[in-house]
Structures are given as C-alpha cells and as structure tokens.
Amino acid sequence: MTTEIPVVTPGAPVEYTCPGEDHSISRSVHLSRLAAFFPACRNCLHCDDTGGLAEQTVDRLARTRRRVARPTLFTSEGVRGIHRNELTRVDADRLVAALAWLCWQDQPRSLPAGDGPHVGPVVVVGHDARPAARDLVAGVLAALVRSGCRALEIGRVSDPCFRFAVDHLQADAGVRVTGAGCGQAWTGLDAVAAQGQPLSRGGLERWETRTREGHSRPTRQAGQRRSFQATGVYEANLKRHFSPTRPLSICLAVPSGAQADTLERLFSGLPWTLEQVEGPDQTLAERVTKRTIARGADLGLVCYDDGARVRACDETGTPVTDQALATLLATRLLAEHPGRPVILNRGHAGESDSMIRRLGGRPRQAAGDSRSETWQAMYDHDAILGLGSEGTIWFRETVPTCDALLVIGHLLQTIDRQDQPLSQLIARSH
C-alpha cells in the first residue's frame, strides 16, 4: 500500500498527520482514530502515543502492528486486497499505470500519419457491485487518461459481460474492479488482454514486475474517457440460448448485481418460471435444495460472484456433479457439432477423456489450469467446449468464454427439449 510517513524535527511541536493525508489533525482525533483501529494508524509515526486508551485497546493495537504484511497483492488470477487497509485508490492508480505502460509496449509501432501523435491503446473499464468499487475505478481511470489511453467505461457489469465488451469493442485490454472470490471487505483488479483473454500467471508476473520496478510515462499526450452501454449488447447475444418450448420451474440463488439483473431480464416473458432464493452464502445450496423439493421445481441452481461457476440439483434435490453436468452439455453440443475438439484441463483427464471420445468429440489437453491457458487452448484448437478448473465450463462464442449464464441456458434447453426430468437425463447419459 502507498503511504507517506511524516517526519518530526526534534524539539518542534508535535503535529499529527495520518499517512496518506496532507493535512494535520488534533491529538484528540489521533487518539480517536487509534481507538477505532483506523487502517493508516499501523504506519503512523505516532502510533505509540496512545494517551489514556484502555489497556486492552493498546494491546490489540500492538498485536495488529506485529502482523506480517502479505508480500504481494497479486494472486494467480488478478489482484486482491482489503479495501483501504491494503488496496486504495492510489494503489489502483499505480498498478494500472504500469499496465497501461505494458499496453503501449505491446502496440504495433506503425508510424502515425504526418506529425500527429500515436493513438493510445483502448482499455475497457468495468466494476462489480461492491461499495468499494467506485473508489478504485476513479484511480483506474486517472491512470489510464494520464498514460494516454482511450478508456471506455462500461459501468457495473459481470465478469463475462466485461470480457465480452473487450472483444466486442476490439479493445487492447480491459480492467475490472472486483473482489470476487473474497469477503465483502475486499476489492481488487482483474485484467484481460485483447479479445477478452484473462491475464493469469505469466501475464500477471510481467505486470507485477513492471509495477515494482517502475516505468516512464508512455506519452505526454493525455488520453480520453467515454462510456459505452455494454449490457444491452451482451444480453442480446445471450437471448438465442434462452428459447423455451415448454414451461419449466427453476429455483435460483444468485448474488445481487449485474448477473442477477441480466437473468431477470432474460426470463421476462418466458414460460420458464424463476424463483429467487436468498440467504447467507454458506447455506444457499442447502436452501435451494430444500426449496426445489418443496416447490416441485424442475431443478435448482446456485451461481457465484465470479460469474462463471454454477452448481445444480435435480428435481429430487440430488446434487448434479461437475462430471454429470459436463456430460449433459457435451452430449448436446457434440450432437450439433460432431468431431469438434473439447479442451480438458489436468483435473478432467481419464473419465472425461473417454466420455468425450464416446460422444464423438476430440479431447485436447490445456497447457495448464489457469483461465488464460484454458482460453488459449480453446482458441488454438477452435474447441466447441472446455472443462476448466473448479467445475468451470467454457464455450466457444465469438471467442472462448466462461459464463454461468451460458451454462444455465444450455442446461435449460437440454431439459426443455426432452420429455424427461433432469434425474433421468443424467442417469441415461452415463
């Protein structure tokens, strides 16, 4: 985290200034912030000036300062940190400035017409529904404009919609502010390259190195900002996967946000009845199972905040395994596209390999388990389907994509076209 530690001259009156702020505060405010465990206090020069604070508060402050900071905010698929404690607007600015520099380096160096400046990279910017997101978006946009990029704001969107927009707008890259996969106090940055290819491992290492080692400003020419409504185009592309021929009843749990809003609009006017299930995240699957049985629904579904994973149960409340779900979808897609490649990561070797061959597909192995490696294997082999890590399922749309709504659409159409309950379809597919 970026902080500035004030310097005190011996003999001078004590002046309290919180790290990261440029204005002084009174001692009473300093003590009240210490008592409230204000995040910046851990890096304060006067953190030992505890005045008359309670002994247990002083002890807890000392233990907090002894905690070892994480060596890096970079994970295997992006950047994650606790908002304000580890990841601030200033940090987002610094991180995205390094990413913008890399975008400039990767641009073809064709000479501009006349004496005009090079046209900067196009970078799509989106965010999730968390309250912290807008704070970091301000830092992201500031860095992109200062670096001479053309920033396209698409607002609050799901991760699949964000990646769709990067490809649709033919952008050079994209940055989405999200804390997906972490608690509500967390936030972070996910980045993608052209065509919506996720930035994982090798690409993230390059980004982290440039952030740590520094870089020059790629241009003195300021960039631009404009907005684009990506959600409508994304939903229009999804509608062809939601074409019912008979009524179905679905119990669904989905985090509030862009994906939930999209599902509500997609189901509007359809004979498929959608009943939302709410409750604590830890009990959602159990609640969906119970509601599915009680309502006599055709199936139950649970979506997650990454926008990719789906868990299902049949009409009896029995969980649908990842392998069973993959078999159902592979059966449908390979019947329509016989002989097409299907990508398997290392966790799907063996049983999935023989299943794909039995259905007439050609199994191909991804180089690794990261999202970027699965995307690249799908792209290189022109695969119709991909079975990724943690039960994720990839589809070949315009470009490879991993989208929970596509899983739901294909699964519902599989049930819709058959005059059998889901449990029997699964039993028949084995």
C-alpha positions in Angstrom: 0.0 0.0 0.0 1.2 3.5 -0.8 1.8 5.6 2.4 3.8 8.7 3.3 5.3 8.8 6.8 5.6 12.3 8.3 9.0 13.4 9.6 9.2 15.1 13.0 12.0 17.5 13.8 13.4 17.2 17.4 12.2 20.0 19.6 9.4 21.0 17.2 5.8 20.9 18.3 4.2 17.6 17.6 2.0 17.6 14.5 -0.3 14.7 13.8 -0.7 13.8 10.1 -2.2 10.5 9.1 -0.2 8.5 6.5 -1.6 9.2 3.0 -3.2 12.5 4.1 -1.7 16.0 3.6 -3.5 17.9 6.4 -2.8 17.8 10.1 -5.2 16.6 12.8 -5.5 17.3 16.5 -4.3 14.8 19.1 -7.8 14.0 20.1 -8.6 13.0 16.6 -5.4 11.0 16.5 -6.4 9.1 19.7 -10.0 8.5 18.5 -8.7 7.0 15.2 -6.3 4.8 17.2 -9.2 3.6 19.3 -11.3 2.9 16.1 -8.3 0.9 14.6 -8.1 3.3 11.6 -6.1 1.4 9.0 -3.5 4.2 8.5 -2.6 4.1 12.2 -0.5 0.9 11.6 2.0 3.1 9.6 1.8 6.2 11.8 4.9 7.7 13.3 2.9 8.5 16.5 1.3 5.1 16.8 2.9 4.6 20.2 1.2 7.8 21.5 -1.8 6.1 23.0 -2.7 8.6 25.7 -5.3 7.2 28.1 -6.7 4.5 25.8 -7.8 1.3 27.5 -5.2 -1.3 28.2 -6.9 -4.0 26.0 -7.1 -1.5 23.1 -3.4 -0.7 23.4 -2.6 -4.4 23.5 -4.7 -5.1 20.4 -3.0 -2.2 18.5 0.4 -3.7 19.3 -0.7 -7.1 18.0 -2.1 -5.5 14.9 1.2 -3.8 14.1 3.1 -7.1 14.5 1.1 -8.8 11.8 3.2 -9.5 8.8 2.0 -7.8 5.6 1.4 -10.0 2.6 4.4 -9.9 0.2 2.2 -9.2 -2.8 -1.4 -8.4 -3.7 -1.1 -10.4 -6.9 -2.9 -13.8 -6.9 -2.9 -16.5 -9.6 -5.7 -14.7 -11.5 -5.5 -11.0 -10.5 -5.0 -8.5 -7.7 -6.8 -8.7 -4.3 -6.6 -6.8 -1.1 -8.7 -5.4 1.7 -10.1 -2.0 0.7 -8.2 0.9 2.2 -6.1 -1.4 4.5 -4.2 -2.9 1.6 -5.6 -1.5 -1.6 -6.5 2.1 -2.1 -7.4 4.4 -5.0 -3.7 5.5 -5.1 -2.6 1.9 -5.3 -5.1 1.2 -8.2 -3.7 4.2 -10.0 -0.1 2.9 -9.6 -1.0 -0.6 -10.7 -3.0 0.4 -13.7 -0.3 2.9 -14.8 2.1 0.0 -15.1 -0.5 -2.0 -17.0 -1.0 1.0 -19.4 2.7 1.2 -20.0 2.7 -2.5 -21.0 -0.2 -1.9 -23.3 1.8 0.8 -25.1 4.8 -1.5 -25.3 2.6 -4.2 -26.9 1.1 -1.9 -29.6 2.4 -2.2 -33.1 4.8 0.7 -33.7 3.4 1.8 -37.0 4.2 5.5 -37.8 1.2 7.9 -37.5 0.2 10.0 -40.4 2.1 13.3 -40.6 3.5 14.6 -37.3 0.5 13.5 -35.2 0.9 11.5 -32.0 0.4 7.8 -31.7 -3.1 6.7 -30.9 -3.2 5.3 -27.4 -4.4 1.8 -26.5 -8.2 1.3 -26.0 -8.9 -0.1 -22.5 -12.3 -1.1 -21.2 -13.1 -0.4 -17.6 -15.9 -2.1 -15.6 -16.6 -2.9 -11.9 -18.7 -5.2 -9.7 -21.5 -4.3 -7.3 -19.3 -3.9 -4.1 -19.4 -0.4 -2.5 -15.6 -0.1 -2.7 -15.5 -0.5 -6.5 -16.3 3.1 -7.5 -13.4 4.4 -5.3 -10.9 2.2 -7.1 -12.4 3.0 -10.5 -11.5 6.6 -10.0 -7.8 5.6 -9.6 -8.0 3.3 -12.6 -9.4 6.0 -14.9 -7.0 8.6 -13.7 -4.0 6.3 -14.5 -5.3 5.4 -18.0 -6.0 9.0 -19.1 -2.7 10.2 -17.7 -1.0 7.4 -19.7 -2.6 8.5 -22.9 -5.1 5.5 -23.2 -8.6 5.7 -24.5 -10.7 4.5 -21.6 -14.2 3.1 -22.3 -16.3 3.0 -19.1 -19.0 0.3 -19.1 -20.1 0.6 -15.5 -21.3 -2.2 -13.3 -21.1 -5.5 -15.2 -20.5 -9.2 -14.6 -17.1 -10.6 -15.5 -18.4 -12.4 -18.6 -20.1 -9.2 -19.8 -16.8 -7.3 -19.2 -14.8 -9.8 -21.3 -17.5 -9.8 -24.0 -17.2 -6.0 -24.2 -13.4 -6.1 -24.6 -13.8 -8.4 -27.6 -16.9 -6.6 -29.0 -15.2 -3.2 -28.8 -11.9 -4.6 -30.2 -10.1 -3.1 -27.2 -6.4 -3.7 -26.5 -7.1 -4.6 -22.9 -9.6 -4.3 -20.0 -9.5 -3.7 -16.3 -12.4 -4.7 -14.0 -12.5 -3.6 -10.3 -13.8 -6.7 -8.3 -13.3 -8.5 -5.1 -14.8 -11.8 -6.5 -13.8 -14.8 -4.5 -13.1 -12.8 -1.3 -15.1 -11.3 1.6 -17.1 -8.1 1.3 -14.3 -6.0 2.7 -12.0 -7.0 -0.2 -11.6 -5.5 -3.6 -9.2 -5.9 -6.4 -8.4 -5.7 -10.1 -8.8 -8.3 -12.9 -7.2 -7.6 -16.2 -7.7 -9.1 -19.7 -5.8 -8.8 -23.0 -7.3 -8.3 -26.5 -10.3 -10.5 -27.3 -11.1 -10.9 -23.6 -8.3 -13.3 -22.8 -7.8 -13.4 -19.0 -4.5 -12.3 -17.6 -3.1 -15.1 -15.5 0.3 -16.2 -14.1 2.8 -15.2 -16.8 1.0 -12.1 -17.8 0.4 -11.1 -14.1 4.1 -11.7 -13.3 5.0 -9.2 -16.1 2.5 -6.7 -14.7 3.8 -7.1 -11.1 7.4 -6.8 -12.2 6.7 -3.5 -14.1 4.7 -2.2 -11.1 7.6 -3.0 -8.7 10.5 -1.7 -11.0 8.8 1.4 -12.2 8.4 2.8 -15.7 8.4 6.0 -17.6 5.3 7.8 -18.7 4.5 6.3 -22.2 3.3 9.6 -23.7 2.8 13.3 -22.8 -0.4 13.3 -24.6 -3.5 12.9 -22.4 -5.9 10.1 -23.1 -9.7 10.2 -23.4 -12.7 8.9 -21.5 -16.1 7.9 -22.8 -18.8 5.5 -21.8 -20.5 2.5 -23.6 -23.6 0.6 -22.6 -22.3 -3.0 -23.0 -25.0 -4.8 -21.1 -27.7 -4.5 -23.8 -25.4 -5.9 -26.5 -24.3 -8.7 -24.2 -27.9 -9.7 -23.3 -29.0 -9.6 -26.9 -26.2 -12.1 -27.7 -27.4 -14.4 -24.8 -31.1 -14.4 -25.8 -30.6 -17.1 -28.5 -29.6 -19.5 -25.8 -32.9 -18.9 -23.9 -35.6 -20.2 -26.4 -38.1 -22.3 -24.5 -40.7 -24.7 -26.0 -42.5 -25.7 -22.7 -42.8 -24.4 -19.1 -40.1 -25.2 -16.6 -39.8 -24.2 -12.9 -36.3 -23.2 -11.6 -35.2 -22.3 -8.1 -32.2 -20.0 -8.3 -29.7 -18.3 -5.9 -27.5 -15.6 -7.5 -25.6 -12.8 -5.8 -27.2 -9.4 -6.2 -25.6 -7.4 -9.0 -25.4 -7.3 -12.8 -25.7 -11.0 -13.3 -28.9 -11.2 -11.3 -30.4 -8.3 -13.2 -29.5 -9.9 -16.5 -31.1 -13.2 -15.6 -34.3 -11.4 -14.5 -34.5 -9.6 -17.9 -33.7 -12.8 -19.9 -36.5 -14.7 -18.1 -39.0 -11.9 -18.5 -41.9 -13.1 -20.7 -40.7 -16.7 -20.9 -42.7 -19.7 -19.8 -39.7 -20.7 -17.6 -40.6 -19.6 -14.0 -37.7 -18.3 -11.9 -38.0 -18.3 -8.1 -35.2 -16.4 -6.4 -33.8 -18.0 -3.2 -32.0 -15.7 -0.7 -30.0 -16.2 2.4 -26.4 -16.4 3.8 -23.8 -17.6 1.3 -22.9 -20.5 3.5 -26.4 -22.0 3.4 -27.5 -21.1 -0.2 -27.0 -24.5 -1.7 -28.9 -26.2 1.1 -31.7 -23.6 0.9 -32.0 -24.1 -2.9 -32.2 -27.8 -2.5 -35.0 -27.6 0.1 -37.0 -25.0 -2.0 -36.6 -27.2 -5.1 -38.2 -30.2 -3.4 -40.9 -28.1 -1.6 -41.9 -26.3 -4.8 -41.7 -29.4 -7.0 -39.3 -27.4 -9.3 -37.6 -29.0 -12.3 -34.2 -28.1 -10.9 -32.3 -25.8 -8.6 -29.3 -23.6 -9.4 -26.7 -21.7 -7.4 -24.5 -19.0 -9.1 -21.3 -17.4 -7.6 -19.8 -14.0 -7.6 -17.1 -14.9 -10.2 -19.9 -15.1 -12.8 -18.5 -18.5 -14.0 -19.4 -21.3 -11.7 -22.8 -22.9 -11.4 -24.0 -25.7 -9.0 -27.2 -27.6 -9.8 -29.5 -30.1 -8.2 -32.2 -32.2 -9.9 -35.9 -32.3 -9.1 -35.3 -34.6 -6.2 -32.8 -32.3 -4.6 -29.8 -34.6 -5.5 -26.7 -32.5 -6.4 -25.6 -32.7 -10.0 -21.9 -33.5 -10.1 -19.4 -31.5 -12.3 -18.9 -34.6 -14.4 -22.7 -35.2 -14.9 -23.2 -31.5 -15.9 -20.2 -31.7 -18.3 -21.6 -34.9 -19.9 -25.1 -33.3 -20.4 -23.7 -30.2 -22.1 -21.1 -32.2 -24.1 -23.9 -34.5 -25.4 -25.9 -31.6 -26.6 -23.1 -29.6 -28.2 -21.3 -32.6 -29.9 -24.6 -33.8 -31.3 -24.8 -30.4 -33.0 -21.1 -30.1 -33.8 -19.7 -33.7 -34.2 -16.0 -34.2 -34.3 -15.1 -30.8 -32.7 -12.3 -30.6 -30.2 -13.1 -30.3 -26.4 -10.5 -28.9 -24.1 -9.7 -30.7 -20.8 -7.5 -29.4 -18.0 -5.4 -31.8 -16.0 -8.2 -32.4 -13.4 -10.5 -33.8 -16.2 -8.2 -36.4 -17.6 -9.3 -40.0 -17.6 -13.1 -40.2 -17.2 -13.8 -37.0 -19.2 -11.4 -38.1 -22.0 -13.3 -41.3 -22.6 -16.6 -39.6 -22.3 -15.7 -37.0 -25.0 -14.5 -39.8 -27.3 -17.7 -41.8 -26.7 -19.8 -38.8 -27.7 -17.8 -38.2 -30.9 -15.6 -35.4 -29.8 -11.8 -34.9 -29.9 -10.3 -34.3 -26.4 -7.4 -31.9 -26.2 -5.3 -31.1 -23.2 -4.7 -27.5 -22.0 -1.2 -26.5 -21.1 -2.2 -25.7 -17.5 -5.2 -25.0 -15.3 -5.3 -21.2 -15.4 -8.1 -19.3 -17.1 -5.6 -17.8 -19.6 -4.3 -21.3 -20.5 -7.8 -22.7 -20.9 -8.8 -19.7 -23.1 -5.6 -20.1 -25.3 -6.2 -23.9 -25.8 -9.9 -23.2 -26.7 -8.7 -20.6 -29.2 -5.9 -22.6 -30.7 -7.9 -25.8 -31.3 -11.2 -24.0 -32.2 -12.8 -26.1 -29.5 -16.6 -26.1 -29.0 -16.4 -26.8 -25.2 -13.8 -26.6 -22.4 -13.8 -28.2 -19.0 -11.8 -26.0 -16.7 -10.7 -25.9 -13.1 -13.2 -25.8 -10.2 -16.0 -27.1 -12.3 -16.0 -24.2 -14.8 -17.3 -24.8 -18.3 -16.1 -22.8 -21.3 -17.9 -22.3 -24.6 -16.8 -21.1 -28.0 -18.8 -18.0 -28.8 -17.1 -15.3 -31.0 -14.1 -16.0 -28.7 -13.8 -18.5 -25.8 -15.8 -17.5 -22.7 -16.6 -18.9 -19.3 -20.1 -17.7 -18.4 -22.5 -19.1 -15.8 -25.5 -17.8 -17.9 -24.4 -19.8 -20.9 -24.2 -22.9 -18.7 -27.8 -22.2 -17.4 -29.1 -21.5 -21.0 -27.6 -24.8 -22.4 -28.8 -26.8 -19.4 -32.3 -25.5 -19.5 -32.6 -26.0 -23.3 -31.4 -29.6 -22.8 -34.2 -30.2 -20.3 -36.7 -28.2 -22.3 -36.2 -30.4 -25.4 -36.6 -33.7 -23.5 -39.8 -35.1 -22.0 -37.9 -36.4 -19.0 -36.9 -35.0 -15.6 -33.3 -34.0 -15.1 -32.5 -37.0 -12.8 -33.5 -39.4 -15.7 -31.4 -37.4 -18.2 -28.4 -37.8 -16.0 -29.0 -41.5 -15.5 -29.4 -42.0 -19.2 -26.2 -40.1 -20.0 -23.9 -42.4 -18.0 
